[in-house]
Amino acid sequence: MRIPPRRYREIKAQENRIALTPSAAWQLIRQGHHIIVESDAGQGAGFPTSEYLAAGCTIASNPAEVFAAADIIVKVKEPQPSELALLRKGQLLFTYLHLAASKELTEALLQTGATAIAYETVELHHRLPLLEPMSEIAGCMSVMVGAYHLARHQGGRGTLLSGVPGVLPGKVVVLGGGTAGINAARIATGLGADVTIMEVDMDRMRFLDITMHTAHTLYSSPASLLDLLPRTDLVIGAVLVPGARAPKLITREMLRAMPEGSVLVDIAVDQGGCAETTRPTTHAAPTYTEAGVIHYCVANMPGAYARTATQALTNATHRYLGLLADHGLPEACRLKPELLSGINTFNGHLTCNPVADAHNLPFSDIHNLLA
């Protein structure tokens, strides 16, 4: 069964990633698939239309043309309202969704009747292989943007995270020791900051203690966090519950304990954020200040490094896309059962339990629907 995958330009604010590199498109075309790419879709990631033409892709002039012909829509970010209007029943959408953060998007996607596979809920051996590349980038980036906004001319308290001889380094607290958290800690310790990783999984903390020799681990609790915050320059929210809303670990009252001009970078904003004060921002206007704390809450952080992010994402997703195009959804799920956990909607049914719980919506078991 040959299903033509399609790819077109992202329209989310300042989103320059593209879901498929020209080389990955070339491989799929060699397998007998037909790839349609909207003109200039890869321009922001440094992949001009000429490279997709050279790979054998068909170039479309507008998104309506792509959606009308598509069996599979391959994207990076969740569909925007104008894109939802183009989706139809029987179509397969393969992208990041983060539905737990938006009931409105969830209900609108269900109404289209499309089947949607969310990269971030594909789970294999307790890992999220399609989310990890972006978590790595967001984790690394969080320290870079946090350090920049600590500068006094950006409204920060003027702390240099590395310190200098005779001056202590800045203090960084990382909430969560998963992929994003460990990469944030890696960059922060590389700068010379005083880093504490807060976790609740004891096995994960043992692993972090062995591998992150220059960072500290601390069991995460409201009391221990409140104890740290008055002495913290940069907090990085890197908590994740797959498919579900992020837990609100930092209350508004706790935030007031932080020094004026300190910074919160909430990587978990895609899933609703881990602070009560979190609200999504964009790369064009990435920060706001509340309770004296600078908040950086950009909902598509890796989009800032679009070329690296596109390459990393395609490395993780293109094999799954090939299976879906070769065999269709049921057989692809049989060959790669982890795809089942990625299916969030199926023909108008909500099939991701954490999303159903987040919005109090009916849940349908995908195993029963595919039987």
Helices and strands as residue ranges (DSSP letters): E 5-7, H 22-30, E 36-38, G 43-45, H 49-55, E 58-60, H 63-69, E 72-74, H 81-84, E 92-95, G 99-101, H 103-112, E 115-118, G 119-121, H 132-149, G 152-154, E 171-175, H 179-191, E 194-199, H 202-211, E 215-219, H 222-228, G 229-231, E 234-237, H 252-255, E 263-266, G 267-271, E 287-290, E 293-296, G 301-305, H 306-327, H 329-335, H 339-342, E 343-346, E 349-350, H 353-359, H 366-370
